[in-house]
Amino acid sequence: MSQQTKEHQNIEWKESWHNDYFKWICGFANAQGGNLFIGIDDKGITKHLENAKKLLEDLPNQVRDLLGLMVDVNLHTKNGDDYLEIVVEPYPFPISLRGKYYYRSGSTLQELKGAALTKFLLQRQGKKWDGVPVPNVTADELKNDTFDFFRKKATKSKRLEPEDLDGTNQELLESLQLYLEDEKMLKRASILLFHPKPEKYVTGTFIKIGFFESDDDLKFQDEVKGNLLEQAEKALDLLKTKYTQAIISYQAGSREETFTFPEEAVREALYNAIAHKDYSSGIPIQISVYPNRMIFWNEGQLPENWTVEKLIQKHPSKPYNPDIANTFFRAGYIESWGRGTIKMINACKAHKIAPPNFSNTPPDFQVELIKHTDKELKELGLKEEFRKIILHIQENGSVSNSEVQSICAVSKATATRYLGELENDWIDKIGSTGVGTVYIFKGLTKASKKE
């Protein structure tokens, strides 16, 4: 018996062959491909496969007949033990097993159903959900006021040619690639963007906003409805006027308002949630506002093989809804080069609050803006010295060892220990050793210095 390398997304071990494992071959083909080993147990121990040579002959033909796939089946021998390796390539078109579709995600096998299956089939056809045609709806049924509003926004942004804006509503839809000429139909995106009541066609197309004193203490809430362009304006106005409080100050006789969260970061988080939401989910965007936090949640996910780490460094633009994103870009709402998250980070830094926290646990995507307070950090269980360090970084952007010695009244060795403990969850070190070494909030080391 011998020990193999670990299972992962593209490797699966099975001690013996069962016909149920055709599902795994189907799942690999529909995902990124992979290797299915027969004759290795779940601990990675090679077991002698008695019928290895018969399976070597039978499996390629069975896979071809059942799945329409060509796979390589290789016989391996290690320390006298025979085992098989089935090599499955990723396929550009959907593969089904007896009418059912399977997909390898992480270390699990999923049967695709409902909205997930629809999304998968569209992707394999090179289409996106927002680009699907909608029958029996014409440009005349869309909201003329929204077209006029869009023209004003696009004129100001200068992201459409004047002749595109001067035409009819139908011609404008064509310029925005929201009309399928061959089918003579509007795309779903045009309904979401310009229809007076998009919920008639797509469930859950609205935004819920709530103000919480604590997680279980909702004080007031609103629902923002209408088409996406209207929602973008109404929701931002509500967040600015009803859901955040400004601190009033006077500088040289002039009245100044300072809000808890930077408007640019709030705007980017809101517009990106609208543009990148998975509208097939039927679940509204949800914005939870607290005295020192603002959380934007939407059903959605990052591009395949992306992690949130990608968002805090320069990255390409891969919108979940290309047609919606393009219209938002033309209106000047969002950027087309993936700069929105970097702009949020820089806005938070300039506003002297913590960097935005991005999290993606499919199907949930969340952006959290937070201004740390001593009370909040204390509730998290941080001791006073750690709270002082974190609040110093929030105010000044960084902290050095000597500054920790000063603000905490401790020795250099103790300051080093404090910073080392905070490095696990809160901060990153810039520089290796010496006077130039400083510490900043975790995740900002990869962020762009410029927009």
Secondary structure, 3 states (H helix, E strand, C coil): CCECCCCECCEEEECCCCHHHHHHHHHHHHCCCEEEEECECCCCEECCCCCHHHHHHHHHHHHHHHHCCCCEEEEEEECCEEEEEEEECCCCCCCEECCEEEEEECCEEEEECHHHHHHHHHHHCCCCHHHCEECCCCHHHCCHHHHHHHHHHHHHHCCCCHHHHHCCHHHHHHHCCCEECCCCEEEHHHHHHHCCCHHHCCCCCCEEEEEEEECCEEEEEEEECCCHHHHHHHHHHHHHHCCCCEEEEEECCEEEEEECCCHHHHHHHHHHHHHHCCHHHCCCEEEEECCCEEEEEEECCCCCCCCHHHHHCCCCCCCCCHHHHHHHHHCCCCCCCCCHHHHHHHHHHHCCCCCCEEEEECCEEEEEEECCCHHHHHHCCCCHHHHHHHHHHHHHCCECHHHHHHHHCCCHHHHHHHHHHHCCCCEEEECCCCCCCEEEECCHHHCCCCC
